[in-house]
Amino acid sequence: MYTFKGKQYPCCASLTMGMIGGKWKTVILFHLMEGELRYNELRKQMPTVTERTLSLQLKTLEQDGIIKRTVYTSKPPLKVEYSLTEFGETLIPVIQSITNWGIFAVEKYSE
């Protein structure tokens, strides 16, 4: 068993999928690999995700320490940006491998 941030996982793969698994977390991370984005910029990149789902996934990724949320309040309107943390940046090779495999699958096995 592996314990990470109070949660137990039966194996390392389970821990990784617990952190980045699901339909949207990896997509969010893919878009944040390029740099920080505002909420609406992420929404434009992911038009089929609901606002509620995006908000929940961002909150979970932030709680897990993978992304950071920066709020700028110096002048209206309120500005919020999301970016990868140093810990989140360690996932870039994983996300890039997933991306490369997707490209390979489409090019070689798509009909």
Buried (B, 14 or more C-beta within 10 A) or exposed (E): EEEEEEEEBEEEEBBBBBBBEBEBBBBBBBBBBEEEBEBEEBBEBBEEBEEEBBEEBBEBBBEBEBBBEEEEEEEEEEEEBBBBBEEBBEBBEBBEEBEEEEEEEEEEEEE
